[in-house]
Amino acid sequence: MILKRVTPGLRGELSRWLVEPQAGVFVGDVSALVRDKLWEKCAGRLKDGGVLQIWSTNNEQGLAMRAEGKLNRQIVDHDGLLLVRIPRGE
């Protein structure tokens, strides 16, 4: 998970489940249930921030991702292939 402009409290809560090797970047190996609960917690407490979550899965790309809030990237589904787009002007 990558968090932008969120409260230190939210980052602290995530650090109970995941490792934060760099500010706002969280990695770990958790179950799908825990992953979804962490997503709900982050998406519900963003205010002016944003969150991107990427996890490994059994598909062509080997990963899935979702984003919420104010980020400078957009996830685009192109015929089942997830791509990241940088909007013009950023």
VOFIMI-635371 format. One record per residue: x, y, z of N, C-alpha, C, O, CB in turn; chain; residue in one letter; residue number from 1. Coordinates in steps of 0.02 Angstrom, whole numbers, plus 32768, in hexadecimal, padded with zeros to 4 digits. Glycine has a CB too. Example, Ala and Ser with C-alpha at 12.3 -4.5 7.8 and 13.67 -1.06 7.14 Angstrom:
[[8294; 7EE4; 8186]; [8267; 7F1F; 8186]; [8294; 7F5B; 8186]; [82C8; 7F5A; 81A7]; [8235; 7F20; 81C4]; A; A; 1],
[[8282; 7F90; 8162]; [82AC; 7FCB; 8165]; [8285; 8002; 818A]; [829E; 8039; 8192]; [82C0; 7FE2; 811E]; A; S; 2],
# end
This chain:
[[802A; 7FC6; 8000]; [8000; 8000; 8000]; [802C; 803D; 8000]; [8060; 803F; 8020]; [7FD0; 8000; 803C]; A; M; 1],
[[8016; 806F; 7FDB]; [8038; 80AF; 7FD9]; [8006; 80E4; 7FEF]; [7FD1; 80EB; 7FD1]; [8056; 80BF; 7F92]; A; I; 2],
[[8018; 810A; 8022]; [7FEB; 813D; 803C]; [800A; 8182; 8031]; [8046; 818C; 803B]; [7FDD; 8132; 8087]; A; L; 3],
[[7FE0; 81B1; 801C]; [7FF6; 81F6; 8011]; [7FCB; 8224; 803C]; [7F8D; 821F; 803D]; [7FF0; 820A; 7FC5]; A; K; 4],
[[7FEB; 8251; 805F]; [7FC9; 8284; 8087]; [7F94; 8267; 80B6]; [7F5A; 827B; 80B4]; [7FA8; 82B7; 8059]; A; R; 5],
[[7FA8; 8238; 80E0]; [7F7A; 821C; 8112]; [7F96; 822C; 8157]; [7FCF; 8242; 815E]; [7F71; 81CF; 8108]; A; V; 6],
[[7F6E; 8220; 818A]; [7F83; 8230; 81CE]; [7FB7; 81FE; 81E7]; [7FB8; 81C4; 81D2]; [7F46; 8230; 81FD]; A; T; 7],
[[7FE3; 8214; 8214]; [8012; 81E6; 8232]; [7FEF; 81AD; 8257]; [800A; 8175; 825A]; [8040; 820B; 8262]; A; P; 8],
[[7FB3; 81BA; 8272]; [7F8E; 8186; 8295]; [7F7B; 814D; 8267]; [7F7F; 8112; 827A]; [7F50; 81A3; 82B4]; A; G; 9],
[[7F66; 815D; 822A]; [7F54; 8128; 81FA]; [7F92; 8100; 81E6]; [7F90; 80C3; 81E1]; [7F33; 8147; 81BB]; A; L; 10],
[[7FCA; 8123; 81DB]; [8008; 80FF; 81CC]; [801D; 80D2; 8206]; [8036; 809B; 81FB]; [8041; 8131; 81BC]; A; R; 11],
[[8013; 80EA; 8243]; [8023; 80C1; 827D]; [7FF9; 8083; 8282]; [8012; 804E; 8294]; [801B; 80EA; 82BC]; A; G; 12],
[[7FB8; 8089; 8272]; [7F8C; 804F; 8273]; [7FA2; 801C; 823F]; [7FA1; 7FE0; 824C]; [7F44; 8064; 8266]; A; E; 13],
[[7FB5; 8032; 8203]; [7FCB; 8004; 81CF]; [800C; 7FE0; 81E3]; [8017; 7FA7; 81D1]; [7FD5; 8029; 818D]; A; L; 14],
[[8037; 8003; 8209]; [8077; 7FE5; 821C]; [806E; 7FAA; 824C]; [809E; 7F85; 8258]; [80A3; 8019; 823C]; A; S; 15],
[[8032; 7FA0; 8266]; [8025; 7F65; 8290]; [8022; 7F26; 8265]; [802F; 7EEF; 827D]; [7FE3; 7F6E; 82B6]; A; R; 16],
[[8010; 7F2E; 8225]; [8006; 7EF5; 81F8]; [803B; 7EF0; 81C2]; [804A; 7EB9; 81AB]; [7FC2; 7EFA; 81D8]; A; W; 17],
[[8057; 7F2A; 81AF]; [8085; 7F2C; 8177]; [80C5; 7F50; 818A]; [80C6; 7F74; 81BC]; [8065; 7F4F; 813B]; A; L; 18],
[[80FA; 7F47; 8164]; [813A; 7F68; 8170]; [813B; 7FA8; 8146]; [8124; 7FA8; 810D]; [8177; 7F39; 815E]; A; V; 19],
[[8156; 7FDE; 8162]; [815A; 801E; 813E]; [81A4; 802C; 812E]; [81C6; 804F; 8154]; [813B; 8058; 816A]; A; E; 20],
[[81BE; 8012; 80F5]; [8204; 801C; 80E4]; [8215; 8064; 80D0]; [824F; 8078; 80D4]; [8218; 7FEE; 80AD]; A; P; 21],
[[81E3; 8089; 80BB]; [81EC; 80CF; 80AA]; [81AB; 80F2; 80BE]; [8176; 80D3; 80C0]; [81FB; 80D9; 805D]; A; Q; 22],
[[81AF; 8131; 80CE]; [8174; 8156; 80E5]; [8139; 814E; 80B4]; [813F; 8160; 8079]; [8185; 81A1; 80EF]; A; A; 23],
[[8102; 8135; 80CD]; [80C5; 812E; 80A4]; [80C2; 80F0; 8079]; [8090; 80E5; 8057]; [80BF; 8168; 8079]; A; G; 24],
[[80F6; 80C6; 807A]; [80F7; 8088; 8052]; [80F5; 804E; 8082]; [8121; 8047; 80AE]; [8137; 8085; 8024]; A; V; 25],
[[80C3; 8023; 807B]; [80B9; 7FEB; 80A8]; [80B8; 7FAA; 8080]; [8097; 7FA5; 804D]; [8077; 7FF3; 80D0]; A; F; 26],
[[80DE; 7F78; 8098]; [80E1; 7F37; 8077]; [80D7; 7F00; 80AB]; [80E6; 7F08; 80E6]; [8124; 7F2E; 8052]; A; V; 27],
[[80BD; 7EC8; 8093]; [80B4; 7E8F; 80BF]; [808D; 7E58; 809C]; [8075; 7E61; 8064]; [8091; 7EA4; 80FF]; A; G; 28],
[[8087; 7E20; 80BE]; [8063; 7DE6; 80A4]; [802A; 7DD8; 80D4]; [8034; 7DB8; 8108]; [8092; 7DA8; 809B]; A; D; 29],
[[7FEE; 7DEF; 80C3]; [7FB3; 7DE5; 80EE]; [7F7D; 7DC1; 80C7]; [7F80; 7DBD; 8089]; [7F99; 7E2A; 8109]; A; V; 30],
[[7F4C; 7DA7; 80EA]; [7F15; 7D84; 80C9]; [7EE9; 7DB6; 80A3]; [7EEE; 7DF3; 80AD]; [7EEA; 7D5E; 80FD]; A; S; 31],
[[7EBF; 7D9C; 8077]; [7E92; 7DC6; 8050]; [7E62; 7DEC; 807F]; [7E52; 7E26; 8072]; [7E69; 7D9C; 801D]; A; A; 32],
[[7E4D; 7DCC; 80B4]; [7E20; 7DED; 80E4]; [7E42; 7E28; 8105]; [7E25; 7E5E; 8109]; [7E08; 7DBB; 8119]; A; L; 33],
[[7E7F; 7E1F; 811D]; [7EA4; 7E55; 813C]; [7EB2; 7E8C; 8109]; [7EAC; 7EC7; 8119]; [7EE6; 7E3C; 815B]; A; V; 34],
[[7EC6; 7E7A; 80CC]; [7ED2; 7EAB; 8097]; [7E94; 7ED6; 808C]; [7E9A; 7F13; 8086]; [7EE6; 7E88; 8056]; A; R; 35],
[[7E59; 7EB7; 8088]; [7E1B; 7EDC; 807C]; [7E09; 7F08; 80B8]; [7DF1; 7F40; 80AF]; [7DE3; 7EAC; 806D]; A; D; 36],
[[7E15; 7EF0; 80F4]; [7E07; 7F18; 8130]; [7E35; 7F55; 8133]; [7E20; 7F8B; 8146]; [7E0D; 7EED; 816F]; A; K; 37],
[[7E75; 7F4B; 8122]; [7EA4; 7F83; 8122]; [7E90; 7FB6; 80EC]; [7E96; 7FF2; 80F6]; [7EEC; 7F6B; 8115]; A; L; 38],
[[7E78; 7F9D; 80B3]; [7E60; 7FCA; 807E]; [7E25; 7FF3; 8097]; [7E24; 8030; 808D]; [7E4C; 7FA1; 803F]; A; W; 39],
[[7DF4; 7FD3; 80B6]; [7DBA; 7FF7; 80D0]; [7DCF; 802D; 8102]; [7DB5; 8065; 8100]; [7D89; 7FC6; 80F1]; A; E; 40],
[[7DFE; 801B; 812E]; [7E16; 804B; 8160]; [7E36; 8088; 813E]; [7E27; 80C1; 8150]; [7E49; 802A; 8190]; A; K; 41],
[[7E61; 807C; 810D]; [7E84; 80B3; 80EB]; [7E54; 80DC; 80C0]; [7E55; 8119; 80C4]; [7EBC; 8097; 80BF]; A; C; 42],
[[7E2B; 80BB; 8098]; [7DFD; 80DF; 806C]; [7DCB; 8109; 8093]; [7DB4; 813D; 807B]; [7DD7; 80AD; 803F]; A; A; 43],
[[7DBA; 80F3; 80CF]; [7D8A; 8118; 80F8]; [7DA6; 8152; 811E]; [7D81; 817A; 813A]; [7D6A; 80E9; 8127]; A; G; 44],
[[7DE9; 8158; 811F]; [7E08; 818D; 8148]; [7E38; 81B9; 8120]; [7E68; 81D3; 813C]; [7E2E; 816E; 8182]; A; R; 45],
[[7E2C; 81C1; 80DF]; [7E5A; 81E6; 80B4]; [7E59; 8231; 80BB]; [7E8E; 8250; 80BB]; [7E4D; 81D5; 806F]; A; L; 46],
[[7E1F; 824F; 80C2]; [7E18; 8298; 80C0]; [7E35; 82B2; 807F]; [7E17; 82A8; 804A]; [7E3A; 82BA; 80FD]; A; K; 47],
[[7E6E; 82D4; 8081]; [7E8D; 82EF; 8044]; [7EC5; 82C3; 8029]; [7EEA; 82D8; 7FFD]; [7EA8; 8335; 8051]; A; D; 48],
[[7ECC; 8287; 8043]; [7F02; 825B; 802E]; [7EEC; 8228; 7FFA]; [7EB6; 822D; 7FDD]; [7F1D; 8237; 806A]; A; G; 49],
[[7F18; 81F7; 7FF0]; [7F0A; 81C3; 7FBF]; [7F2C; 8182; 7FD3]; [7F5C; 8183; 7FFA]; [7F1F; 81D8; 7F79]; A; G; 50],
[[7F13; 814B; 7FB8]; [7F30; 810A; 7FC6]; [7F2F; 80E0; 7F87]; [7EFF; 80E0; 7F61]; [7F0A; 80E6; 7FFF]; A; V; 51],
[[7F65; 80BB; 7F7C]; [7F6C; 808C; 7F46]; [7F7E; 8049; 7F65]; [7FAD; 8045; 7F8D]; [7FA2; 80A3; 7F11]; A; L; 52],
[[7F5A; 8015; 7F52]; [7F67; 7FD3; 7F6D]; [7F75; 7FA3; 7F33]; [7F4E; 7FA0; 7F03]; [7F2B; 7FB9; 7F99]; A; Q; 53],
[[7FAC; 7F7F; 7F38]; [7FC0; 7F4E; 7F05]; [7FCE; 7F0C; 7F28]; [7FEF; 7F0B; 7F5C]; [7FFF; 7F67; 7EDC]; A; I; 54],
[[7FB6; 7ED5; 7F0C]; [7FC2; 7E94; 7F29]; [7FCB; 7E60; 7EF2]; [7FB2; 7E69; 7EBB]; [7F89; 7E80; 7F59]; A; W; 55],
[[7FEE; 7E2B; 7F03]; [7FF8; 7DF5; 7ED2]; [7FB9; 7DCA; 7ECF]; [7F97; 7DBF; 7F01]; [8035; 7DCA; 7EE5]; A; S; 56],
[[7FAC; 7DB1; 7E93]; [7F72; 7D86; 7E88]; [7F7F; 7D5A; 7E4B]; [7FB0; 7D64; 7E28]; [7F31; 7DB0; 7E7E]; A; T; 57],
[[7F54; 7D2A; 7E40]; [7F5C; 7CFA; 7E0A]; [7F38; 7D13; 7DCB]; [7F01; 7CFC; 7DBC]; [7F42; 7CB5; 7E1F]; A; N; 58],
[[7F58; 7D42; 7DA7]; [7F3D; 7D59; 7D67]; [7F78; 7D64; 7D37]; [7FB1; 7D55; 7D48]; [7F13; 7D9B; 7D70]; A; N; 59],
[[7F69; 7D7D; 7CFC]; [7F9E; 7D86; 7CC9]; [7FD6; 7DB3; 7CE1]; [8011; 7DA5; 7CD4]; [7F7F; 7DA5; 7C89]; A; E; 60],
[[7FC6; 7DE8; 7D04]; [7FF9; 7E17; 7D1D]; [801A; 7DFF; 7D5D]; [8052; 7E14; 7D6D]; [7FDA; 7E5B; 7D28]; A; Q; 61],
[[7FF8; 7DD5; 7D82]; [8012; 7DBE; 7DC2]; [8004; 7DEE; 7DFB]; [801D; 7DE6; 7E32]; [805B; 7DB3; 7DBD]; A; G; 62],
[[7FDA; 7E22; 7DEC]; [7FCA; 7E53; 7E20]; [7F87; 7E72; 7E12]; [7F6C; 7E6E; 7DDB]; [8000; 7E89; 7E25]; A; L; 63],
[[7F6C; 7E91; 7E46]; [7F2F; 7EB9; 7E41]; [7F3C; 7EF9; 7E68]; [7F68; 7EFB; 7E93]; [7EEF; 7E92; 7E5D]; A; A; 64],
[[7F15; 7F2D; 7E59]; [7F1F; 7F6C; 7E7D]; [7EDE; 7F94; 7E7F]; [7EB1; 7F8A; 7E56]; [7F57; 7F95; 7E5D]; A; M; 65],
[[7EDB; 7FC1; 7EAF]; [7EA2; 7FEF; 7EB5]; [7EBC; 802F; 7ED5]; [7EED; 802F; 7EFA]; [7E68; 7FD0; 7EDF]; A; R; 66],
[[7E99; 8065; 7EC6]; [7EAD; 80A7; 7EE0]; [7E70; 80CD; 7EF6]; [7E38; 80C3; 7EDD]; [7ED5; 80CF; 7EAA]; A; A; 67],
[[7E7A; 80FA; 7F25]; [7E44; 8124; 7F40]; [7E62; 8166; 7F56]; [7E9B; 8168; 7F6D]; [7E1F; 8101; 7F7B]; A; E; 68],
[[7E3D; 819C; 7F4E]; [7E52; 81DD; 7F66]; [7E7A; 8204; 7F33]; [7E76; 81F7; 7EF7]; [7E7B; 81D5; 7FA3]; A; G; 69],
[[7E9F; 8234; 7F4C]; [7EC4; 8263; 7F22]; [7F0B; 824A; 7F17]; [7F37; 824F; 7F42]; [7EC6; 82A9; 7F42]; A; K; 70],
[[7F15; 822D; 7EDC]; [7F57; 8215; 7EC7]; [7F68; 8234; 7E84]; [7F3B; 824A; 7E60]; [7F59; 81C7; 7EC3]; A; L; 71],
[[7FA8; 8235; 7E72]; [7FBA; 8251; 7E31]; [7FC1; 821A; 7DFC]; [7FE2; 8224; 7DC9]; [7FFC; 8278; 7E38]; A; N; 72],
[[7FA3; 81E1; 7E08]; [7FA1; 81AA; 7DD9]; [7F5A; 818E; 7DD6]; [7F34; 8194; 7E07]; [7FD4; 8171; 7DED]; A; R; 73],
[[7F48; 8171; 7D9D]; [7F06; 8151; 7D96]; [7F11; 8109; 7D7F]; [7F3C; 80FC; 7D56]; [7EDA; 8179; 7D63]; A; Q; 74],
[[7EE9; 80DC; 7D99]; [7EEB; 8096; 7D83]; [7EB8; 808F; 7D4B]; [7E7E; 80A3; 7D52]; [7EDC; 8065; 7DBE]; A; I; 75],
[[7ECE; 8073; 7D13]; [7EA3; 806B; 7CD9]; [7EA0; 8021; 7CC7]; [7ED4; 8000; 7CC0]; [7EBD; 8095; 7C9D]; A; V; 76],
[[7E64; 8006; 7CC0]; [7E5B; 7FC0; 7CAA]; [7E55; 7FC0; 7C5E]; [7E23; 7FD9; 7C43]; [7E1C; 7FA0; 7CCC]; A; D; 77],
[[7E87; 7FA5; 7C3D]; [7E88; 7FA3; 7BF4]; [7E81; 7F59; 7BDF]; [7EB2; 7F35; 7BDA]; [7ECA; 7FC2; 7BD7]; A; H; 78],
[[7E42; 7F45; 7BD3]; [7E33; 7EFF; 7BC0]; [7E4F; 7ECD; 7BF2]; [7E6C; 7E9B; 7BDE]; [7E4F; 7EF0; 7B7A]; A; D; 79],
[[7E47; 7EDB; 7C32]; [7E5D; 7EAE; 7C66]; [7EA5; 7EB9; 7C7C]; [7EBB; 7E99; 7CAC]; [7E55; 7E69; 7C4F]; A; G; 80],
[[7EC9; 7EE4; 7C5B]; [7F0E; 7EF4; 7C6D]; [7F0D; 7F36; 7C93]; [7EF8; 7F69; 7C79]; [7F3C; 7EF8; 7C2E]; A; L; 81],
[[7F25; 7F35; 7CD1]; [7F26; 7F71; 7CFA]; [7F64; 7F9B; 7CEA]; [7F9C; 7F83; 7CEE]; [7F24; 7F60; 7D46]; A; L; 82],
[[7F58; 7FD9; 7CD8]; [7F8D; 8008; 7CC7]; [7F89; 8044; 7CF5]; [7F54; 8052; 7D11]; [7F8A; 801D; 7C7E]; A; L; 83],
[[7FC0; 8067; 7CFC]; [7FC1; 80A4; 7D23]; [7FCC; 80DF; 7CF3]; [7FFB; 80E0; 7CCC]; [7FF9; 80A2; 7D59]; A; V; 84],
[[7F9F; 8110; 7CF8]; [7FA2; 814A; 7CCD]; [7FB2; 8188; 7CF7]; [7F98; 8191; 7D2E]; [7F5F; 8154; 7CA6]; A; R; 85],
[[7FDE; 81B1; 7CDB]; [7FEE; 81F1; 7CF9]; [7FC7; 8225; 7CD2]; [7FD5; 822F; 7C97]; [803C; 8201; 7CF9]; A; I; 86],
[[7F96; 8246; 7CF2]; [7F6E; 8278; 7CCE]; [7F9A; 82B0; 7CB4]; [7FCC; 82C2; 7CD2]; [7F37; 8294; 7CFB]; A; P; 87],
[[7F86; 82CD; 7C7C]; [7FAC; 8305; 7C5F]; [7FAE; 833F; 7C8F]; [7F7E; 834C; 7CB4]; [7F8D; 831A; 7C1C]; A; R; 88],
[[7FE4; 8362; 7C8E]; [7FEB; 839D; 7CB8]; [8007; 838D; 7CFD]; [800C; 83B9; 7D27]; [7FA9; 83BE; 7CC0]; A; G; 89],
[[801A; 834F; 7D09]; [8037; 833C; 7D4A]; [807C; 8320; 7D43]; [809C; 830E; 7D74]; [800A; 830A; 7D6E]; A; E; 90],
# end
